[in-house]
Amino acid sequence: MTSPQIKRRVVTWCHRYIANPLTRHLAGRVMPGTALLETTGRRSGLARRTPIGGRRVGDSFWLVSDHGAASAYVRNIDANPRVRLRLRFRWHTGTAHPLPADDSRARLRQLPRFNSMMVRALGTDLLTIRIDLDPTPRSPAATTL
C-alpha cells in the first residue's frame, strides 16, 4: 500500500468516526465557512449528510474535496448530482458539478482559510466542486409590496 493510500485511509477514518459526527450538528449553523451537504446514497437511496467547508459566491457554492473521486459524497454526486445544502440555518437545493479541470489549489486560496489549510494538509487528490443553487422562491407577501 502506498503512502497516499495509507494517508487517505487514516484521514477517512478520522473524518467518519471523529470529525464528521462532531461537526455535523454545527455545520451550516454556527461554524463560519462550513455547510452541511446532503447527497442521495448511490446504493441505498438514503439521504447522506456530510459537513463540508466552502464559500457561497452569488448563486453557486464552491468547495474542494480532499480525496476527489474517492470521497463517498463525490461518488454519490456522480450517481445523482441533485443535492441539498444547509447554509446559515437554511436549506438550499442545487446541482453539483465536479470540475476536474479547475485548479483546486488556486481555488482553495479563495475559500475559508482554516478549511483550506486542512484540505491541503490532509488531501490526497483534490477536486473542485461547484454547486449551482436553485433560485429561492419569493414569498407571496414580498411580491405584493
MARNUTOR-992730 format. One line per field, with one value per residue: x, y, z of N, C-alpha, C in turn; residue number from 1. Coordinates in nm, 3 decimals, padded with zeros to 5 digits. Example, Ala and Ser with C-alpha at 12.3 -4.5 7.8 and 13.67 -1.06 7.14 Angstrom:
BEGIN
n_xx: [01.319, 01.285];
n_yy: [-00.569, -00.225];
n_zz: [00.780, 00.708];
ca_xx: [01.230, 01.367];
ca_yy: [-00.450, -00.106];
ca_zz: [00.780, 00.714];
c_xx: [01.320, 01.290];
c_yy: [-00.330, 00.003];
c_zz: [00.780, 00.787];
num: [1, 2];
This chain:
BEGIN
n_xx: [00.085, 00.058, 00.196, 00.011, -00.232, -00.244, -00.250, -00.497, -00.674, -00.640, -00.714, -00.977, -01.094, -01.069, -01.227, -01.479, -01.541, -01.473, -01.437, -01.656, -01.899, -01.890, -01.893, -02.115, -02.356, -02.311, -02.226, -02.311, -02.466, -02.356, -02.084, -01.856, -01.790, -01.857, -02.074, -02.358, -02.376, -02.608, -02.645, -02.774, -02.762, -02.578, -02.619, -02.798, -02.999, -03.072, -03.073, -02.767, -02.558, -02.300, -02.056, -01.905, -01.654, -01.648, -01.746, -02.005, -02.067, -02.234, -02.488, -02.384, -02.212, -01.893, -01.652, -01.377, -01.295, -01.115, -01.027, -01.105, -01.249, -01.254, -01.390, -01.685, -01.912, -01.863, -01.876, -02.146, -02.253, -02.172, -02.342, -02.595, -02.650, -02.815, -02.853, -02.879, -02.812, -02.714, -02.697, -02.621, -02.848, -03.050, -03.194, -03.092, -03.154, -02.984, -02.761, -02.483, -02.153, -01.872, -01.546, -01.293, -01.097, -01.046, -00.822, -00.752, -00.590, -00.547, -00.812, -00.861, -00.735, -00.923, -01.123, -01.259, -01.009, -00.920, -01.045, -00.941, -00.670, -00.673, -00.769, -00.562, -00.354, -00.447, -00.544, -00.540, -00.603, -00.709, -01.020, -01.224, -01.552, -01.851, -02.155, -02.450, -02.692, -03.044, -03.289, -03.427, -03.755, -03.978, -04.171, -04.529, -04.612, -04.394, -04.394, -04.615, -04.563];
n_yy: [-00.117, 00.220, 00.537, 00.765, 00.620, 00.505, 00.738, 00.843, 00.646, 00.669, 00.940, 00.933, 00.755, 00.907, 01.131, 01.005, 00.881, 01.061, 01.355, 01.428, 01.335, 01.510, 01.769, 01.769, 01.856, 02.122, 02.238, 02.460, 02.607, 02.738, 02.744, 02.932, 02.939, 02.679, 02.417, 02.202, 01.925, 01.747, 01.449, 01.195, 00.860, 00.643, 00.369, 00.299, 00.489, 00.656, 00.962, 01.127, 01.298, 01.530, 01.722, 02.008, 02.235, 02.557, 02.818, 03.048, 03.201, 03.433, 03.275, 03.025, 02.759, 02.688, 02.431, 02.223, 01.896, 01.679, 01.422, 01.377, 01.185, 00.959, 01.014, 00.948, 01.116, 01.244, 01.033, 00.978, 01.215, 01.187, 00.980, 01.093, 01.415, 01.603, 01.790, 01.889, 02.174, 02.306, 02.623, 02.866, 02.809, 02.765, 02.554, 02.478, 02.387, 02.230, 02.173, 01.972, 01.997, 01.831, 01.953, 01.868, 01.994, 02.235, 02.443, 02.327, 02.393, 02.668, 02.746, 02.688, 02.902, 03.097, 03.025, 02.970, 03.017, 02.840, 02.588, 02.544, 02.518, 02.278, 02.100, 02.112, 02.004, 01.747, 01.631, 01.408, 01.388, 01.635, 01.790, 02.016, 02.130, 02.262, 02.390, 02.464, 02.667, 02.645, 02.890, 03.088, 03.067, 03.342, 03.482, 03.516, 03.751, 03.919, 03.985, 04.146, 04.388];
n_zz: [00.000, -00.086, 00.028, -00.011, -00.017, 00.238, 00.392, 00.303, 00.399, 00.680, 00.723, 00.624, 00.808, 01.044, 00.973, 00.936, 01.186, 01.390, 01.331, 01.150, 01.288, 01.509, 01.395, 01.230, 01.346, 01.386, 01.150, 00.891, 01.054, 01.303, 01.262, 01.096, 00.745, 00.695, 00.580, 00.544, 00.353, 00.168, 00.013, -00.209, -00.130, -00.332, -00.353, -00.148, -00.162, 00.038, 00.231, 00.275, 00.489, 00.500, 00.658, 00.522, 00.396, 00.252, 00.020, -00.052, -00.357, -00.513, -00.686, -00.652, -00.482, -00.371, -00.326, -00.219, -00.255, -00.047, -00.109, -00.367, -00.626, -00.470, -00.242, -00.060, -00.079, -00.320, -00.501, -00.466, -00.571, -00.836, -00.911, -00.867, -00.919, -00.793, -00.503, -00.154, 00.049, 00.352, 00.464, 00.692, 00.866, 00.675, 00.426, 00.098, -00.240, -00.513, -00.795, -00.824, -00.956, -01.038, -01.104, -01.263, -01.421, -01.305, -01.118, -00.824, -00.604, -00.640, -00.618, -00.349, -00.226, -00.243, -00.076, 00.262, 00.506, 00.725, 00.671, 00.414, 00.469, 00.613, 00.417, 00.228, 00.385, 00.458, 00.229, -00.057, -00.323, -00.474, -00.564, -00.726, -00.664, -00.781, -00.675, -00.816, -00.709, -00.676, -00.776, -00.515, -00.411, -00.404, -00.140, -00.137, -00.008, -00.034, -00.303, -00.336, -00.229];
ca_xx: [00.000, 00.142, 00.178, -00.118, -00.343, -00.246, -00.296, -00.640, -00.746, -00.635, -00.795, -01.117, -01.139, -01.084, -01.346, -01.602, -01.573, -01.443, -01.465, -01.791, -02.006, -01.884, -01.926, -02.241, -02.462, -02.277, -02.202, -02.425, -02.539, -02.276, -01.942, -01.835, -01.718, -01.898, -02.210, -02.392, -02.411, -02.691, -02.649, -02.853, -02.673, -02.582, -02.670, -02.910, -03.104, -03.099, -03.004, -02.636, -02.518, -02.157, -02.011, -01.803, -01.612, -01.652, -01.796, -02.106, -02.034, -02.353, -02.581, -02.307, -02.133, -01.769, -01.579, -01.274, -01.294, -00.976, -00.991, -01.157, -01.348, -01.254, -01.482, -01.819, -02.009, -01.836, -01.934, -02.291, -02.281, -02.160, -02.462, -02.711, -02.594, -02.908, -02.812, -02.928, -02.702, -02.760, -02.613, -02.679, -02.978, -03.147, -03.164, -03.100, -03.136, -02.898, -02.699, -02.339, -02.072, -01.727, -01.471, -01.155, -01.005, -01.021, -00.702, -00.804, -00.503, -00.580, -00.948, -00.853, -00.694, -01.043, -01.218, -01.223, -00.868, -00.896, -01.082, -00.845, -00.546, -00.694, -00.781, -00.426, -00.273, -00.499, -00.590, -00.454, -00.642, -00.803, -01.118, -01.316, -01.693, -01.937, -02.296, -02.536, -02.810, -03.170, -03.343, -03.512, -03.887, -04.018, -04.298, -04.634, -04.617, -04.285, -04.423, -04.725, -04.518];
ca_yy: [00.000, 00.339, 00.640, 00.836, 00.530, 00.495, 00.868, 00.854, 00.557, 00.728, 01.062, 00.892, 00.700, 01.021, 01.206, 00.926, 00.846, 01.166, 01.492, 01.447, 01.331, 01.629, 01.893, 01.756, 01.932, 02.264, 02.286, 02.528, 02.679, 02.833, 02.741, 03.007, 02.869, 02.540, 02.389, 02.061, 01.877, 01.627, 01.378, 01.072, 00.744, 00.582, 00.232, 00.289, 00.585, 00.734, 01.090, 01.120, 01.434, 01.544, 01.859, 02.049, 02.374, 02.621, 02.955, 03.085, 03.313, 03.452, 03.163, 02.900, 02.727, 02.625, 02.354, 02.135, 01.765, 01.643, 01.293, 01.369, 01.083, 00.854, 01.053, 00.890, 01.215, 01.271, 00.920, 00.999, 01.324, 01.130, 00.899, 01.182, 01.546, 01.688, 01.792, 01.996, 02.237, 02.393, 02.740, 02.961, 02.761, 02.744, 02.451, 02.518, 02.276, 02.266, 02.068, 01.971, 01.970, 01.815, 02.027, 01.818, 02.081, 02.353, 02.440, 02.316, 02.466, 02.810, 02.762, 02.688, 03.035, 03.181, 02.967, 02.998, 02.985, 02.722, 02.468, 02.527, 02.468, 02.137, 02.024, 02.100, 01.917, 01.610, 01.583, 01.323, 01.401, 01.747, 01.804, 02.127, 02.104, 02.380, 02.358, 02.570, 02.670, 02.679, 03.019, 03.081, 03.123, 03.456, 03.463, 03.599, 03.881, 04.004, 04.030, 04.242, 04.515];
ca_zz: [00.000, -00.098, 00.129, -00.024, 00.018, 00.384, 00.439, 00.275, 00.492, 00.814, 00.723, 00.608, 00.936, 01.137, 00.932, 00.954, 01.324, 01.488, 01.288, 01.095, 01.389, 01.593, 01.322, 01.155, 01.412, 01.386, 01.014, 00.830, 01.158, 01.381, 01.224, 00.972, 00.638, 00.682, 00.533, 00.552, 00.220, 00.169, -00.114, -00.206, -00.136, -00.466, -00.343, -00.055, -00.193, 00.159, 00.244, 00.342, 00.524, 00.522, 00.680, 00.425, 00.401, 00.121, 00.020, -00.149, -00.444, -00.594, -00.683, -00.651, -00.364, -00.415, -00.227, -00.272, -00.189, -00.019, -00.168, -00.502, -00.661, -00.369, -00.135, -00.077, -00.126, -00.462, -00.574, -00.463, -00.666, -00.971, -00.937, -00.867, -00.886, -00.716, -00.363, -00.067, 00.119, 00.461, 00.487, 00.788, 00.912, 00.567, 00.327, -00.043, -00.333, -00.624, -00.876, -00.803, -01.074, -01.019, -01.206, -01.258, -01.492, -01.224, -01.034, -00.688, -00.510, -00.656, -00.565, -00.203, -00.182, -00.245, 00.018, 00.401, 00.534, 00.810, 00.596, 00.304, 00.528, 00.646, 00.292, 00.172, 00.470, 00.466, 00.099, -00.139, -00.463, -00.465, -00.671, -00.708, -00.691, -00.781, -00.661, -00.867, -00.624, -00.741, -00.730, -00.397, -00.442, -00.322, -00.072, -00.199, 00.057, -00.086, -00.440, -00.337, -00.172];
c_xx: [00.090, 00.108, 00.048, -00.238, -00.356, -00.300, -00.447, -00.721, -00.752, -00.725, -00.943, -01.172, -01.163, -01.206, -01.473, -01.640, -01.547, -01.494, -01.609, -01.901, -02.007, -01.933, -02.059, -02.351, -02.435, -02.262, -02.329, -02.510, -02.449, -02.127, -01.923, -01.754, -01.754, -02.042, -02.234, -02.444, -02.492, -02.695, -02.742, -02.757, -02.688, -02.635, -02.796, -03.028, -03.142, -03.022, -02.876, -02.588, -02.372, -02.124, -01.898, -01.765, -01.616, -01.708, -01.902, -02.058, -02.152, -02.449, -02.511, -02.237, -02.012, -01.706, -01.472, -01.275, -01.149, -00.933, -01.055, -01.262, -01.350, -01.347, -01.621, -01.918, -01.985, -01.890, -02.086, -02.331, -02.272, -02.284, -02.587, -02.665, -02.689, -02.874, -02.891, -02.808, -02.759, -02.655, -02.686, -02.824, -03.081, -03.099, -03.185, -03.086, -03.047, -02.846, -02.548, -02.266, -01.926, -01.654, -01.324, -01.054, -00.971, -00.894, -00.746, -00.720, -00.529, -00.719, -00.945, -00.812, -00.813, -01.146, -01.174, -01.088, -00.848, -00.929, -00.982, -00.713, -00.558, -00.702, -00.644, -00.342, -00.316, -00.533, -00.488, -00.483, -00.750, -00.894, -01.213, -01.457, -01.769, -02.081, -02.375, -02.666, -02.932, -03.217, -03.435, -03.647, -03.920, -04.152, -04.403, -04.640, -04.511, -04.318, -04.535, -04.683, -04.478];
c_yy: [00.124, 00.441, 00.720, 00.750, 00.516, 00.625, 00.882, 00.767, 00.616, 00.850, 01.028, 00.836, 00.813, 01.106, 01.131, 00.909, 00.956, 01.303, 01.512, 01.435, 01.455, 01.754, 01.887, 01.843, 02.083, 02.323, 02.347, 02.604, 02.784, 02.835, 02.817, 02.926, 02.724, 02.531, 02.240, 02.019, 01.749, 01.570, 01.258, 00.955, 00.670, 00.439, 00.225, 00.378, 00.672, 00.865, 01.071, 01.263, 01.438, 01.690, 01.891, 02.194, 02.430, 02.761, 02.972, 03.208, 03.330, 03.337, 03.027, 02.883, 02.647, 02.550, 02.273, 02.008, 01.722, 01.510, 01.271, 01.261, 00.968, 00.888, 00.998, 00.992, 01.253, 01.156, 00.930, 01.109, 01.272, 01.050, 00.985, 01.321, 01.640, 01.676, 01.897, 02.045, 02.325, 02.500, 02.833, 02.927, 02.735, 02.636, 02.509, 02.391, 02.324, 02.145, 02.081, 01.930, 01.953, 01.881, 01.984, 01.909, 02.207, 02.334, 02.443, 02.392, 02.616, 02.837, 02.769, 02.825, 03.132, 03.136, 02.996, 02.937, 02.856, 02.594, 02.441, 02.471, 02.318, 02.051, 02.005, 02.000, 01.771, 01.548, 01.499, 01.341, 01.509, 01.755, 01.918, 02.084, 02.236, 02.332, 02.480, 02.563, 02.711, 02.816, 02.997, 03.141, 03.238, 03.428, 03.554, 03.739, 03.975, 04.058, 04.134, 04.377, 04.614];
c_zz: [00.000, 00.010, 00.113, 00.012, 00.170, 00.443, 00.419, 00.371, 00.633, 00.822, 00.710, 00.738, 01.036, 01.102, 00.970, 01.101, 01.427, 01.439, 01.240, 01.200, 01.479, 01.520, 01.248, 01.215, 01.408, 01.247, 00.955, 00.929, 01.221, 01.343, 01.093, 00.871, 00.623, 00.633, 00.554, 00.415, 00.233, 00.027, -00.099, -00.222, -00.268, -00.464, -00.258, -00.094, -00.074, 00.158, 00.325, 00.365, 00.564, 00.548, 00.583, 00.451, 00.261, 00.133, -00.088, -00.224, -00.538, -00.576, -00.688, -00.517, -00.412, -00.298, -00.297, -00.188, -00.169, -00.079, -00.305, -00.519, -00.560, -00.252, -00.163, -00.129, -00.272, -00.547, -00.576, -00.562, -00.809, -01.008, -00.946, -00.825, -00.810, -00.568, -00.287, 00.014, 00.228, 00.487, 00.584, 00.822, 00.802, 00.473, 00.188, -00.127, -00.447, -00.698, -00.863, -00.931, -01.033, -01.135, -01.203, -01.327, -01.411, -01.141, -00.888, -00.587, -00.519, -00.599, -00.412, -00.149, -00.177, -00.142, 00.162, 00.439, 00.614, 00.736, 00.484, 00.353, 00.559, 00.520, 00.230, 00.252, 00.463, 00.331, 00.025, -00.288, -00.472, -00.588, -00.637, -00.744, -00.681, -00.768, -00.708, -00.788, -00.704, -00.692, -00.610, -00.431, -00.348, -00.257, -00.138, -00.139, 00.001, -00.225, -00.443, -00.282, -00.276];
num: [1, 2, 3, 4, 5, 6, 7, 8, 9, 10, 11, 12, 13, 14, 15, 16, 17, 18, 19, 20, 21, 22, 23, 24, 25, 26, 27, 28, 29, 30, 31, 32, 33, 34, 35, 36, 37, 38, 39, 40, 41, 42, 43, 44, 45, 46, 47, 48, 49, 50, 51, 52, 53, 54, 55, 56, 57, 58, 59, 60, 61, 62, 63, 64, 65, 66, 67, 68, 69, 70, 71, 72, 73, 74, 75, 76, 77, 78, 79, 80, 81, 82, 83, 84, 85, 86, 87, 88, 89, 90, 91, 92, 93, 94, 95, 96, 97, 98, 99, 100, 101, 102, 103, 104, 105, 106, 107, 108, 109, 110, 111, 112, 113, 114, 115, 116, 117, 118, 119, 120, 121, 122, 123, 124, 125, 126, 127, 128, 129, 130, 131, 132, 133, 134, 135, 136, 137, 138, 139, 140, 141, 142, 143, 144, 145];
